[in-house]
């Protein structure tokens, strides 16, 4: 019996939080993360990288709830922990920096957000490589940002990179690929590339139909 305050319990709670978050059950996700955070602080100390990981998970929930200003102090705490324990070039630091970039983007500060996303991209390309799914996530975020500020050709390039990596990493019928295709199609419609839009929408429909009725054909 591990007991209610064992670090492995914290890890399980954090995984449960991710499941609840994916199901849009944000209150339950937050409760799991808060319990995990208390255990990690008690067992590992308030400045341990595991604590920062849970804080970053909480930030994602705050973003989903639209509570961007409340997320700021959490992001600052995670950044401080990672800076002091791991340094600015560590892959875990990229997670905290990416949350900072997301927060700035959601608040409409696109210039600062782009600066942070590019720092994240540098860390991930150097540590994980240009074909890693986490690198693809940063390409995707940069595509969204470029779309928001009207830099459509740059956005198209970033979407292509993200899509290529995700197709290779997850397979052509993965939900993450479908999500990328949907945003890419929206951009292509703005660029008046209707033929390509039609092709993408056919792919999206095919992927979604498989998700609804797996194995039926």
N, C-alpha and C positions, 0 to 999 in steps of 0.2 A: 504494500500500500504506500503510495507516494505522498499522500497528504494533499490538502487543498492549496498549499502554498509552494509546491514544487515547481521548478522552472519548466519541466515538461508539461505541466498543467497549463502554464502560461502559453507555451507553444500551441497546445491544442485549442485554447481559447482564441488565440490569434487566428488560427485556421478556421475556426467556427465563425469568427467575425467576417472573414473573407467570403465564406459561403453565404452568410446573411446579407452581406453587402451586395453580392451578385444577385440575390433574390429581391433586392430593394427593400429589405427589412432593416432599415438603418438604425432604428432604436435598439433592436436586438444586437446588431453589429457593434454599436457603440458600447453597450453594456459588456459584451465579451471583451472588447479591447480595454475598457477601463479596469476590468478585473485582472486582465493579463498585465496591464501596466503596473498595478499595485504589487503584484507578485514579483515582477522583474525589479522594481525599485527596491523591494524588501530584500530580495535574494542576491541581486547583482550590484546594487547601488544606483543612485539616481543618474549617474553620468556614464553608464555602460552602453555600448552600441546597441545591445538588445532593446534597451529602453527607447532609443531613438527609432528603431524599426517599428515599434508599436505606436509611437507618437506619429510617425509618418502614415501609418494605417488610419489613425484617428483623423489626420488632416484630410485624407481622401474622403472620409465620411462627411466631414464638415463641408468640403467642396460640393459633395452630392446634395447637401442640404442648403447650399447657397450661403453658408455662413463664412464668407471669405475673410472678413475682418477678425473674426474669432480664431481663425486658423493661423493668423500671423504669429502670435507668441509661441504656438506649438512648433511652427516651422523654424523659428529662431532658436528654440531650444534644441531641436534635432540637429540643426546645422552646427551649433556650438559643441554638442556632444561629439559629432563626427569629426569636426575640425580638431578637437583636442585629443581624441583617441585614435583616429585613423589618418588624418591629414587630408588636404584638399584634393588629392589625385586618386583617392581610393574609390572603387566602384560604388560603395555604400554612400559616399558623399554625393554621388550623382543622383541618388534617390531623393535626398533632402533638397538638393539644388533644383531638381525637376519639380518638386512640390512647390518650391518658391516661385519658379517660372510659371507653373499652372495658376498659382494664386494671383500673380501679377497680370497674367493674361485674362483671367476671369474678371479682374477689377478694371480691365481696359487699359492697363499700362503696357502697351505692346512693345515699346522700345526697350524697356527694362526686361520684359519677359524674354525677348529675343536674345538679349545678352546672356541671360541665365541658361536658356536652351542651348546656346552655342557652347557654353562652358560644359554643360552636361554631355553634349555630343563629342567634344574633345576627349573627355574622360572615358566615355564608353568606347569610342573608336580605338583609343590607345590600350584600354584594358580588356575589352571584350571582342574587339574587331568590328569591321564594317558590316558584317552579315549576322550579327546577333539580334535576337528579338528585342532586347532592351534598346539597342541602337535604332532599330526600326521604330520603336515608340517615339523616340526623339525626332526622327525624320517626320513622323506623323504629326507631332505637335508643331513642328516648324511649318509643315504644310498648312495646318489650320491657321497659324498665325499669319502666314503670307497671304492666305485667302482673305482673312479679316481686314488686312491693310491694302488689299487690291493688287498685290504682287503675284498675279495668277500664274505666270510662266514659272516662277520659282516654286510656287506651290505645287504645280504639276510635276516638276522634277522630284520634289520631296515625296509626293504621294507615290510616284513610280518606284522610288527606292524602298519605301516602307512596304508597298504591296509585294514587290519581288522577294524581299526577305521573309515576309510573313507566309507567303505561299510556299516557299522552300522549307520554312521551319515548322509550319503547322499543317500543311497540305492545302490544296486548292478549295476545299469545301468547309474549311473551319469558320466558325462564327466571326472570329477576328478578321479574317479575310473579307467576309461579307460586309462588315462594318467599314473597313477601309475602302472597299469598292463603292459603298453608298456615298461616302464623303467625296471620293474622287469623281463620281458621276455628277454630283452637285457642282463641283468646280468645272467640269467639262461642259456642263450646260451653260454656265456663265461665259465660257469661251466659244459658245455656239458650235460645239463639236457634237452635233446631234447623232451622227452615225455611231460614234464611239459610245455615246451615252446609251443608245439602244442596246449595244452589245453588252455593256456592263450591267444594265438592268436585267437582261436575260440571264446573265450569270448569277446575279443577286437572287432573282426569283428561284432559280434552280437550287441554289444553296439553301435558301430559307425553306423551300418545300421539303428538302431532305431533313432539315432540323425538326420540322413539324411531324413528319411521318417517316422516321428512320426505318430503313429496310423494306419499305413498301414500294413496289414497282411492278 
